Amino acid sequence: MDQKRLFAAIALSIGILLLFDVWNRTNQPPTPPPAQRTTQADVPVPVPAPAAGTPGVAPTAAPPRTEASTAPDRAPAARIQVSNPRVAGSINLRGARLDDLVFTTYRETLAPNSPQVRLFAPRDGANPYFAQWGWTAADGRTRVPDGDTDWTATGGPLAPSQPVTLSWDNGQGQVFEIVLALDDQYMITADQRVRNSGTEAISVLPWVRIRREHTPQLAGFFILHEGFTGVLGGRLREVTYSDAKSEGARRAGTALDQETTGGWAGITDKYWLAAVMPAAPDQTLRASYRAVNEGGGTAGDRWQVDMAPPAPVSVAPGATGSLPTRLFAGAKEVHLLDGYMDRLTITDFDKAIDFGWFYFLVKPFFLALDWLFRMTGNFGVAILIFTVLIKAAFFPLANKAYKSMARMKVLAPKMTEVRERYKDDPQKAQAEMMALYRSEKVNPASGCLPILIQIPVFFALYKALFVTIEMRHQPFFGWIHDLSAPDPTNLFNLFGLLPFQPEQWSTFLHMPAWAVIMGVTMWVQQKLNPQPPDPIQAKIFAWMPIIFTFMLASFPAGLIIYWAWNNTLSVAQQYYIMRHDRAAAKAAKKK
């Protein structure tokens, strides 16, 4: 195996992926404004076909409607407050919607007066996003609450150890109730009940849904999933907005529909998640991802996740039918999700964080980084220490690779001579090269295996730093106040000395100080490596530090610092090996 060709292939592959990522971010269309509306036709929660022998159950029913009332003389909707140490907001009693929720421990920016991060917002706002509980009349005759129903609240505000009961009497002998309980983090437990005091059995379908009536601004990184996510039937089911839209167009709005025992389903952003799930791990519900367009154009795109029983609930006279579920609306903190996963037996709830294919590496890497952060108090220092530990773990393998490269560098003149001598006879040149390797006791492939083993390790660390919220707004030293954001300095305005910001013109003109440091370390490392005898490969390698520096310049500062520090350690290790080999060679000559 030609080691240099392998390295070139790896470098070019990474370069193509990074270039695609940069193009994707710079060419992403802006988030469309929300559609103006006076009424809203909702995505239906279909009623399943009735079970055999179920009396009075119609196969279809009217979809739930949650449009705001257009009656001019109607009083404003009442609200009940929601509060705990992590969240604040309110529930709209018209329609039983949780459509106002902010995270009190997270802010949009580092500024002390920056707005708190908002997850849910009302329908009459700029970015409607909410959770809702409701029923569909499966028998076609029972009057059920809808989006215009004004509920009566008992208790409040909704807080830990302070449940709230919403109730509504349909005037036909049935009372609908939603009993809500909030913990001290981000989980709401809801018990939807219907008490039937009428003279006939009724058949209704209780449901819970999360609905987003706008398309959010996406981070746009190919290694990050944003959109629908969940663990259904024991499998992680991720669907992007674009895929859901195309699949929904083919299947009348349903991008995915699956029955699941336990599990969960929701809509995820990079750091935030809204998800619904059964209240018990042995409870079976039917989950759906839905994408429809209302009003035309991208502004009319609507996204919905819902859960409902696989069959309508039949409630006899004097009986009560119920559906207990949970709603998570919060930050995707690793230890928090792990805690819920263990205490509430929520299958693979930690996979709400996009750890990806290298889950078995990415999560342990994060846990190690987080432990180091708790020990040092600085996430940047934790990254530096962890990189040293990784380098130490791979020291024997890396030594083999660097020793091979050092010997190849010594042989480079002889290899060039052989190529020139037999440039018209490639087969003869290859035979002479193999003879040269044997005589000098050099295996050109000896450095390949260590490099190939380290590639997934480095990618896993990159992923751990990128997708976890714990690094968000964490400072390093000097001018780095947020390791999850790009380095704010710029070479093209002399790091702030000139009064303009080049990155306003193009992302390619953002060249921060840490990216320059990273590029220099890449260049030094390249100079220590043997130069490829092929002039084309040599030119490619000569440009790689510059290309990578520009492509990675706008990446989060934590990743750039990691890469620069890793390069520095590699340079030190490689320099030590080369110096040791030269000393050994001199000692051998003296003998």
C-alpha positions as CSV (number, residue, x, y, z in Angstrom):
1,M,0.0,0.0,0.0
2,D,1.3,3.5,-0.9
3,Q,1.0,5.4,2.4
4,K,1.1,8.8,0.8
5,R,-1.8,7.9,-1.5
6,L,-3.8,6.7,1.5
7,F,-3.2,9.9,3.3
8,A,-4.1,11.9,0.3
9,A,-7.3,10.0,-0.1
10,I,-8.2,10.6,3.5
11,A,-7.3,14.3,3.4
12,L,-9.3,14.9,0.2
13,S,-12.3,13.0,1.5
14,I,-12.4,15.1,4.7
15,G,-11.8,18.2,2.6
16,I,-14.8,17.4,0.3
17,L,-17.1,16.8,3.3
18,L,-16.0,20.1,5.0
19,L,-16.3,22.0,1.7
20,F,-19.9,20.6,1.3
21,D,-20.7,21.7,4.9
22,V,-19.4,25.2,4.2
23,W,-21.4,25.4,1.0
24,N,-24.5,24.1,2.8
25,R,-24.3,26.7,5.5
26,T,-23.6,29.6,3.2
27,N,-26.3,28.7,0.7
28,Q,-29.1,27.8,3.1
29,P,-32.3,29.7,2.5
30,P,-33.4,32.0,5.3
31,T,-36.2,31.0,7.5
32,P,-39.5,32.0,5.9
33,P,-41.9,34.3,7.9
34,P,-44.9,32.6,9.4
35,A,-48.0,32.6,7.2
36,Q,-50.8,35.0,8.0
37,R,-54.0,33.2,8.9
38,T,-57.5,33.8,10.2
39,T,-58.4,30.2,10.6
40,Q,-56.2,27.1,10.7
41,A,-56.9,23.7,9.3
42,D,-55.0,21.3,11.6
43,V,-53.2,18.1,10.8
44,P,-55.7,15.4,11.8
45,V,-55.0,12.6,14.3
46,P,-56.8,9.8,12.4
47,V,-59.1,7.5,14.3
48,P,-58.0,3.9,13.9
49,A,-60.4,1.3,12.5
50,P,-62.7,0.0,15.3
51,A,-62.0,-3.3,16.9
52,A,-64.4,-6.1,16.1
53,G,-67.5,-6.0,18.3
54,T,-67.0,-2.4,19.4
55,P,-70.5,-0.7,19.3
56,G,-71.1,2.7,17.9
57,V,-67.6,3.4,16.6
58,A,-67.3,5.2,13.3
59,P,-64.2,4.5,11.2
60,T,-63.5,8.2,10.7
61,A,-64.1,11.4,12.6
62,A,-63.5,15.1,12.3
63,P,-59.9,16.2,12.9
64,P,-59.0,18.1,16.0
65,R,-59.1,21.9,15.4
66,T,-57.1,24.4,17.4
67,E,-57.7,27.6,15.6
68,A,-58.1,30.8,17.6
69,S,-61.6,32.1,17.8
70,T,-62.4,34.9,15.3
71,A,-65.4,36.1,17.2
72,P,-64.8,39.8,17.8
73,D,-66.7,39.9,21.2
74,R,-64.9,37.0,22.7
75,A,-62.9,37.6,25.9
76,P,-59.2,36.9,25.8
77,A,-58.2,33.4,26.7
78,A,-57.3,32.7,30.3
79,R,-53.9,31.3,31.2
80,I,-52.4,29.3,34.1
81,Q,-48.8,29.9,35.0
82,V,-46.1,27.2,34.7
83,S,-43.0,27.5,36.9
84,N,-40.1,25.5,38.4
85,P,-36.3,26.3,38.8
86,R,-35.7,25.5,35.1
87,V,-38.7,26.8,33.1
88,A,-41.3,29.5,33.2
89,G,-44.4,30.0,31.0
90,S,-48.1,29.4,30.9
91,I,-50.8,27.1,29.5
92,N,-53.5,28.6,27.3
93,L,-56.8,27.4,28.7
94,R,-58.5,28.0,25.4
95,G,-57.5,24.7,23.6
96,A,-55.4,23.2,26.4
97,R,-52.2,24.3,24.8
98,L,-48.8,24.7,26.4
99,D,-47.7,27.5,24.1
100,D,-45.5,29.7,26.3
101,L,-42.3,28.2,27.7
102,V,-38.8,29.7,28.3
103,F,-35.7,28.2,29.9
104,T,-34.8,30.3,32.9
105,T,-31.2,28.9,33.0
106,Y,-30.3,29.5,29.4
107,R,-30.0,32.7,27.4
108,E,-29.8,33.4,23.7
109,T,-26.3,35.0,24.0
110,L,-23.6,35.7,26.6
111,A,-25.0,39.1,27.4
112,P,-26.4,39.3,30.9
113,N,-29.6,40.9,29.6
114,S,-30.0,38.6,26.7
115,P,-33.5,37.1,26.3
116,Q,-34.0,33.6,27.9
117,V,-34.2,30.8,25.4
118,R,-37.8,30.2,24.3
119,L,-39.0,26.8,23.2
120,F,-42.8,27.2,22.9
121,A,-44.7,30.2,21.5
122,P,-48.4,31.1,20.9
123,R,-50.0,30.8,17.5
124,D,-50.5,34.5,17.2
125,G,-46.7,35.1,17.6
126,A,-43.9,35.0,15.1
127,N,-42.9,31.3,15.5
128,P,-45.8,29.2,16.7
129,Y,-44.7,26.1,18.6
130,F,-46.7,24.3,21.2
131,A,-47.9,21.0,22.9
132,Q,-51.5,20.2,23.2
133,W,-53.8,17.5,24.6
134,G,-57.2,16.6,23.1
135,W,-59.7,14.1,22.0
136,T,-61.4,13.0,18.7
137,A,-65.0,11.7,18.7
138,A,-64.6,8.2,17.3
139,D,-68.3,7.5,17.5
140,G,-69.1,10.6,15.5
141,R,-71.7,11.9,18.1
142,T,-69.9,12.6,21.3
143,R,-69.1,16.3,21.8
144,V,-65.4,16.6,22.5
145,P,-63.3,19.7,23.3
146,D,-61.5,21.5,20.5
147,G,-59.2,24.4,20.0
148,D,-61.9,26.9,20.8
149,T,-62.8,25.2,24.1
150,D,-62.3,27.2,27.3
151,W,-61.2,24.9,30.1
152,T,-61.6,25.5,33.8
153,A,-58.5,25.1,35.9
154,T,-58.4,23.8,39.5
155,G,-55.2,24.6,41.4
156,G,-52.2,26.5,40.1
157,P,-49.8,27.6,39.2
158,L,-48.4,24.4,37.8
159,A,-45.3,23.7,39.7
160,P,-43.4,20.8,41.4
161,S,-45.8,19.2,43.9
162,Q,-48.6,21.5,42.7
163,P,-50.6,19.6,40.0
164,V,-53.3,21.4,38.0
165,T,-56.6,19.9,36.7
166,L,-58.2,21.2,33.6
167,S,-61.9,20.3,33.2
168,W,-64.7,20.7,30.7
169,D,-68.3,19.5,30.7
170,N,-69.7,18.8,27.3
171,G,-73.3,19.1,28.5
172,Q,-74.1,15.6,27.3
173,G,-73.1,13.7,30.4
174,Q,-69.4,13.6,29.9
175,V,-66.7,15.5,31.8
176,F,-63.2,15.7,30.2
177,E,-60.2,16.3,32.5
178,I,-56.5,16.8,32.0
179,V,-54.4,16.4,35.2
180,L,-51.0,17.9,34.8
181,A,-48.0,17.5,37.0
182,L,-44.5,19.2,36.6
183,D,-41.2,18.0,38.1
184,D,-38.3,20.2,39.0
185,Q,-36.7,19.9,35.5
186,Y,-38.4,19.6,32.1
187,M,-41.0,16.8,32.4
188,I,-44.7,17.1,32.5
189,T,-47.0,14.2,33.3
190,A,-50.5,14.4,31.8
191,D,-53.5,12.1,32.6
192,Q,-56.3,12.7,30.1
193,R,-59.6,11.4,31.6
194,V,-63.2,11.3,30.4
195,R,-65.9,10.5,33.0
196,N,-69.1,9.2,31.4
197,S,-72.2,9.8,33.5
198,G,-74.5,9.5,30.4
199,T,-76.8,6.6,29.6
200,E,-74.8,5.2,26.6
201,A,-71.3,4.1,26.0
202,I,-69.1,6.6,24.2
203,S,-66.0,6.0,22.0
204,V,-63.3,8.7,21.9
205,L,-59.7,8.8,20.9
206,P,-57.4,10.8,23.3
207,W,-54.2,12.2,21.8
208,V,-51.3,14.4,22.6
209,R,-49.2,16.3,20.1
210,I,-46.4,18.7,19.5
211,R,-46.9,21.1,16.6
212,R,-44.5,23.5,15.0
213,E,-46.1,26.0,12.7
214,H,-42.8,27.4,11.2
215,T,-39.6,26.0,9.9
216,P,-36.8,26.9,12.2
217,Q,-33.4,28.3,11.2
218,L,-31.2,25.2,11.0
219,A,-27.6,24.9,12.1
220,G,-27.0,23.3,8.7
221,F,-24.1,20.9,9.6
222,F,-24.1,17.5,7.9
223,I,-23.1,15.8,11.2
224,L,-26.1,17.2,13.1
225,H,-29.7,15.9,12.8
226,E,-32.5,18.5,13.2
227,G,-36.2,17.6,12.7
228,F,-38.2,14.6,13.8
229,T,-36.6,12.1,16.1
230,G,-37.7,9.3,18.4
231,V,-37.2,5.7,19.5
232,L,-40.2,3.8,18.2
233,G,-40.4,0.0,18.3
234,G,-36.9,-0.1,19.9
235,R,-35.3,1.8,16.9
236,L,-34.1,5.3,16.5
237,R,-36.2,7.0,13.9
238,E,-34.9,10.3,12.6
239,V,-36.5,12.2,9.7
240,T,-35.3,15.6,8.5
241,Y,-37.7,18.4,7.7
242,S,-37.0,18.0,3.9
243,D,-37.5,14.3,4.0
244,A,-40.7,14.6,6.0
245,K,-42.0,17.1,3.6
246,S,-41.4,14.9,0.5
247,E,-42.8,11.8,2.3
248,G,-45.8,13.8,3.6
249,A,-46.6,14.9,0.1
250,R,-46.7,11.3,-1.0
251,R,-48.7,10.0,2.0
252,A,-51.3,12.7,2.7
253,G,-49.2,14.4,5.3
254,T,-47.9,11.4,7.2
255,A,-44.2,11.0,7.0
256,L,-44.0,8.1,9.5
257,D,-46.7,6.2,11.4
258,Q,-45.7,3.4,13.8
259,E,-47.1,1.5,16.8
260,T,-44.7,1.4,19.7
261,T,-44.6,0.0,23.2
262,G,-42.8,2.5,25.3
263,G,-40.4,4.7,23.4
264,W,-40.7,8.4,22.6
265,A,-41.1,10.8,19.7
266,G,-40.5,14.5,19.2
267,I,-38.9,17.4,17.4
268,T,-35.3,18.3,18.0
269,D,-33.1,21.3,17.5
270,K,-29.4,21.2,18.1
271,Y,-29.7,21.8,21.9
272,W,-33.5,21.7,22.6
273,L,-36.1,18.9,22.5
274,A,-39.9,18.6,22.7
275,A,-41.0,15.0,22.9
276,V,-44.0,13.0,24.0
277,M,-44.0,9.4,25.3
278,P,-46.2,6.9,27.1
279,A,-46.3,7.2,30.9
280,A,-45.3,3.6,31.4
281,P,-42.7,1.5,29.5
282,D,-45.3,-1.3,28.8
283,Q,-47.9,1.1,27.4
284,T,-48.6,0.8,23.6
285,L,-49.4,3.9,21.6
286,R,-49.3,4.9,17.9
287,A,-46.9,7.6,17.0
288,S,-46.8,9.7,13.9
289,Y,-44.6,12.3,12.2
290,R,-46.6,14.6,10.0
291,A,-45.8,17.3,7.5
292,V,-48.4,19.4,5.7
293,N,-48.5,22.7,3.9
294,E,-51.2,25.2,4.7
295,G,-51.4,28.3,2.4
296,G,-48.7,27.4,-0.1
297,G,-45.0,28.1,-0.2
298,T,-42.5,27.3,2.4
299,A,-44.2,29.7,4.9
300,G,-47.1,27.3,5.0
301,D,-45.1,24.3,6.2
302,R,-46.4,22.7,9.4
303,W,-44.7,20.0,11.4
304,Q,-46.4,17.7,14.0
305,V,-45.6,14.7,16.2
306,D,-48.6,13.0,17.9
307,M,-49.3,10.0,20.0
308,A,-52.7,8.2,20.5
309,P,-53.9,4.8,21.5
310,P,-53.9,2.2,18.6
311,A,-57.7,2.0,19.0
312,P,-60.4,4.3,20.3
313,V,-61.2,4.2,24.0
314,S,-64.8,2.9,24.8
315,V,-66.2,4.3,28.0
316,A,-69.3,2.7,29.5
317,P,-71.9,4.6,31.5
318,G,-70.5,5.3,34.9
319,A,-67.0,4.5,33.9
320,T,-63.8,6.6,33.3
321,G,-61.4,6.3,30.4
322,S,-57.9,7.7,30.6
323,L,-54.6,8.1,28.7
324,P,-51.5,8.9,30.8
325,T,-48.6,10.4,28.9
326,R,-45.5,12.5,29.5
327,L,-44.1,15.6,27.7
328,F,-40.5,16.5,27.8
329,A,-39.7,20.1,26.8
330,G,-36.2,21.1,27.6
331,A,-32.5,21.2,27.1
332,K,-30.7,18.0,25.9
333,E,-28.4,17.7,28.9
334,V,-26.6,14.3,28.9
335,H,-26.9,13.5,32.6
336,L,-30.5,14.8,32.7
337,L,-31.6,12.5,29.9
338,D,-29.7,9.6,31.4
339,G,-31.5,10.2,34.7
340,Y,-34.9,10.2,33.0
341,M,-34.0,7.1,31.0
342,D,-33.1,5.2,34.2
343,R,-35.8,6.5,36.6
344,L,-38.7,6.4,34.1
345,T,-37.5,3.6,31.9
346,I,-37.6,5.6,28.7
347,T,-35.9,3.6,26.0
348,D,-32.7,5.2,24.7
349,F,-33.8,8.6,25.7
350,D,-30.1,9.8,25.6
351,K,-30.2,9.3,21.8
352,A,-32.2,12.5,21.6
353,I,-28.6,13.9,21.5
354,D,-27.2,13.2,18.0
355,F,-24.3,11.0,19.0
356,G,-24.4,9.4,15.6
357,W,-22.9,6.1,14.4
358,F,-20.0,6.3,16.8
359,Y,-22.3,6.5,19.8
360,F,-20.1,3.9,21.6
361,L,-17.2,6.3,21.4
362,V,-18.9,9.7,21.4
363,K,-20.8,9.4,24.6
364,P,-17.9,8.0,26.7
365,F,-15.7,10.7,25.3
366,F,-18.2,13.3,26.5
367,L,-18.5,11.8,29.9
368,A,-14.7,11.9,30.3
369,L,-14.7,15.5,29.1
370,D,-17.5,16.4,31.5
371,W,-15.7,14.8,34.4
372,L,-12.5,16.7,33.6
373,F,-14.6,19.9,33.3
374,R,-16.0,19.3,36.8
375,M,-12.5,18.8,38.1
376,T,-10.9,21.8,36.4
377,G,-13.8,24.2,36.1
378,N,-12.9,25.0,32.5
379,F,-14.2,23.1,29.5
380,G,-11.3,24.3,27.4
381,V,-8.7,23.0,29.9
382,A,-10.7,19.7,29.9
383,I,-10.3,19.5,26.1
384,L,-6.6,20.0,26.4
385,I,-6.2,17.3,29.1
386,F,-8.4,14.9,27.3
387,T,-6.4,15.3,24.1
388,V,-3.2,14.5,26.0
389,L,-4.9,11.3,27.4
390,I,-6.0,10.3,23.9
391,K,-2.5,10.8,22.5
392,A,-1.0,8.8,25.4
393,A,-3.5,5.9,24.7
394,F,-2.4,5.8,21.1
395,F,1.3,6.5,21.8
396,P,2.6,3.0,20.8
397,L,0.6,3.0,17.5
398,A,1.5,6.6,16.7
399,N,5.1,5.8,17.3
400,K,5.0,3.1,14.7
401,A,3.4,5.5,12.2
402,Y,5.9,8.4,12.9
403,K,8.9,6.0,12.8
404,S,7.7,4.7,9.5
405,M,7.3,8.3,8.2
406,A,10.8,9.2,9.5
407,R,12.4,6.4,7.7
408,M,10.4,7.1,4.6
409,K,11.7,10.7,4.7
410,V,15.3,9.4,4.8
411,L,14.5,7.2,1.8
412,A,12.7,9.9,-0.2
413,P,15.8,10.9,-2.3
414,K,16.5,7.3,-3.2
415,M,12.8,6.7,-4.1
416,T,12.9,9.8,-6.3
417,E,16.0,8.5,-8.0
418,V,14.4,5.1,-8.7
419,R,11.3,6.8,-10.2
420,E,13.4,9.0,-12.4
421,R,15.6,6.1,-13.5
422,Y,12.7,3.9,-14.5
423,K,10.1,6.5,-15.4
424,D,9.4,4.7,-18.7
425,D,9.0,1.3,-17.0
426,P,6.5,1.5,-14.1
427,Q,6.7,-2.2,-13.4
428,K,10.5,-2.1,-13.1
429,A,10.2,1.0,-10.9
430,Q,7.8,-0.8,-8.6
431,A,10.0,-3.8,-8.3
432,E,13.0,-1.6,-7.5
433,M,11.0,0.3,-4.9
434,M,10.0,-3.0,-3.2
435,A,13.7,-4.1,-3.2
436,L,14.6,-0.8,-1.6
437,Y,12.0,-1.2,1.1
438,R,13.4,-4.7,1.8
439,S,17.0,-3.6,1.9
440,E,16.3,-0.7,4.2
441,K,13.8,-2.8,6.3
442,V,11.0,-0.3,5.8
443,N,7.3,-1.3,5.5
444,P,5.5,1.5,3.6
445,A,2.2,0.3,5.0
446,S,3.3,0.2,8.6
447,G,1.9,3.6,9.4
448,C,-1.5,3.0,7.8
449,L,-3.2,1.0,10.5
450,P,-2.6,3.4,13.4
451,I,-3.9,6.3,11.3
452,L,-7.0,4.4,10.2
453,I,-7.7,3.4,13.9
454,Q,-7.4,7.0,15.1
455,I,-9.8,8.5,12.4
456,P,-13.0,7.4,14.2
457,V,-11.5,8.4,17.5
458,F,-10.9,12.0,16.3
459,F,-14.2,12.2,14.6
460,A,-16.0,10.9,17.8
461,L,-14.3,13.6,19.8
462,Y,-15.2,16.3,17.2
463,K,-18.8,15.1,17.5
464,A,-18.8,15.1,21.3
465,L,-17.7,18.7,21.3
466,F,-20.1,19.8,18.7
467,V,-23.5,18.3,19.7
468,T,-23.5,18.6,23.5
469,I,-25.1,21.6,25.1
470,E,-22.6,21.4,28.0
471,M,-20.0,23.3,26.0
472,R,-22.5,26.1,25.0
473,H,-21.4,29.5,26.4
474,Q,-18.4,28.0,28.2
475,P,-15.4,30.3,28.3
476,F,-11.7,29.4,27.7
477,F,-9.0,32.0,28.3
478,G,-8.4,35.4,26.7
479,W,-10.8,36.4,24.0
480,I,-12.7,33.0,23.9
481,H,-15.9,33.5,25.9
482,D,-17.9,30.8,24.2
483,L,-16.3,27.5,23.1
484,S,-19.4,26.5,21.1
485,A,-19.2,29.7,18.9
486,P,-16.6,30.7,16.4
487,D,-13.5,32.7,17.5
488,P,-14.6,36.3,17.2
489,T,-11.2,37.7,16.1
490,N,-10.3,38.2,12.5
491,L,-6.9,38.4,10.7
492,F,-8.4,40.6,7.9
493,N,-9.1,43.5,10.3
494,L,-5.9,42.9,12.2
495,F,-7.8,41.3,15.0
496,G,-10.0,44.3,15.7
497,L,-7.6,47.1,15.0
498,L,-9.4,48.1,11.8
499,P,-13.0,49.3,12.1
500,F,-14.8,46.8,10.0
501,Q,-15.9,43.1,10.1
502,P,-14.9,41.1,7.0
503,E,-17.1,38.2,7.9
504,Q,-20.2,40.3,7.1
505,W,-19.1,40.0,3.4
506,S,-18.3,36.3,3.3
507,T,-17.7,33.4,5.7
508,F,-14.4,32.8,3.9
509,L,-13.1,36.1,5.1
510,H,-13.4,35.1,8.7
511,M,-9.9,34.1,9.8
512,P,-9.7,34.1,13.6
513,A,-6.5,33.9,15.7
514,W,-7.0,30.3,16.7
515,A,-7.6,29.2,13.1
516,V,-4.2,30.8,12.2
517,I,-2.6,28.9,15.1
518,M,-4.2,25.7,13.9
519,G,-3.0,26.4,10.3
520,V,0.6,27.0,11.5
521,T,0.6,23.8,13.5
522,M,-0.7,21.9,10.4
523,W,2.1,23.4,8.3
524,V,4.8,22.5,10.8
525,Q,3.5,19.0,11.1
526,Q,3.5,18.6,7.3
527,K,7.1,19.8,7.1
528,L,8.1,17.0,9.4
529,N,6.5,14.4,7.2
530,P,8.3,12.9,4.2
531,Q,7.3,14.8,1.0
532,P,5.5,12.6,-1.6
533,P,7.7,11.8,-4.6
534,D,4.8,12.5,-6.9
535,P,4.8,16.3,-7.7
536,I,1.0,16.4,-7.9
537,Q,0.6,14.8,-4.5
538,A,3.3,17.2,-3.1
539,K,1.3,20.2,-4.4
540,I,-1.9,18.9,-2.8
541,F,-0.3,18.4,0.5
542,A,1.4,21.8,0.4
543,W,-2.1,23.5,0.0
544,M,-3.8,21.4,2.6
545,P,-3.0,23.5,5.7
546,I,-4.3,26.6,3.9
547,I,-7.4,24.9,2.6
548,F,-8.2,23.4,6.0
549,T,-7.5,26.7,7.8
550,F,-10.1,28.5,5.7
551,M,-12.7,25.8,5.8
552,L,-12.5,25.3,9.6
553,A,-12.1,29.0,10.5
554,S,-15.9,29.4,11.3
555,F,-16.2,26.2,13.3
556,P,-16.7,26.4,17.1
557,A,-13.7,27.7,18.9
558,G,-13.5,24.5,21.1
559,L,-13.0,22.4,18.0
560,I,-10.3,24.6,16.6
561,I,-8.5,24.7,19.9
562,Y,-8.7,20.9,20.1
563,W,-7.3,20.5,16.5
564,A,-4.5,23.0,17.1
565,W,-3.5,21.3,20.4
566,N,-3.6,17.9,18.8
567,N,-1.4,19.1,16.0
568,T,1.1,20.5,18.5
569,L,1.3,17.3,20.4
570,S,1.8,15.4,17.2
571,V,4.6,17.7,16.1
572,A,6.3,17.3,19.5
573,Q,6.0,13.5,19.3
574,Q,7.2,13.3,15.7
575,Y,10.1,15.7,16.4
576,Y,11.1,13.5,19.4
577,I,11.1,10.4,17.3
578,M,13.0,11.9,14.4
579,R,15.6,13.3,16.8
580,H,15.9,9.9,18.5
581,D,16.3,8.1,15.2
582,R,19.0,10.6,14.1
583,A,20.9,10.1,17.3
584,A,20.7,6.3,16.9
585,A,21.9,6.5,13.3
586,K,24.9,8.6,14.4
587,A,25.7,6.2,17.2
588,A,25.6,3.3,14.7
589,K,28.0,5.0,12.4
590,K,30.5,5.6,15.2
591,K,30.5,1.9,15.9
